[in-house]
């Protein structure tokens, strides 16, 4: 993973997530002594690092997702 330093202001976003997913993230963050926000930013960065060369990614929809 990239070790770049954050040298610019962070951008605030609002997400709507499944309450169970957020609870799992929050618990993992607490166990790891980091904030849920930090864990989500780290997860996003890892995802982008894995797919940076991809022109497009195929992500199948979960059954509960609506179009």
N, C-alpha and C positions, 0 to 999 in steps of 0.2 A: 504494500500500500504506500501511497505517496506520503512523504513526511513534510509537505509544504506547511509553512506557517500561515495562519490567517492574518493577512496584512490589510484587509479591507473590512468595512463594516459588514456584519452578517445581515442577511435579508430575513425578515420575519414572515412566516407563512402560517396559515391556519389550515388544519387538517381535520376531517371528520373520520374517526376510526371506530372500529368495533370495540366496545367496552372491555371485552375479554382480552383482546389483543393489547390494548393499552395497559391493562392490569399486569399482563405478562411482561411487557416492556418495563413498566414501572418497578416491578419486583426485581427483575434482572438488573436494572440500573442501581437500585438500592443495595443489592448484594455485591455489586461491583464498585460501590462508592463513587458513582457518577450520577449525573442527572438524566432523567428520561430524554430531555432535549439533546444532551450530548450523545447518548446512545443512538438516537434517531439520526442525528447528523452523521455520526460515524457509519451507520448502516447505509445511509444514502451515498456517502463517499465510496464505500466498498462496492456498492452496486455499480456506481458510475465507473470506477476503476476496472471492474470486470467487463463492462460493455462499452468502453470508450471507443473501440475500433469498429463496433457494430453500426451498420447503417440503420438497422431496424431490429427490434427484438420482438419475439413472439411470446406473448404472455397469455396463457389460457385463462378465461374468466372462471372464477369460482362459482359454484352453483348458486350462492346467495346474492351474487352481484347482479345488479340490474343494468340494462343498457342505457 
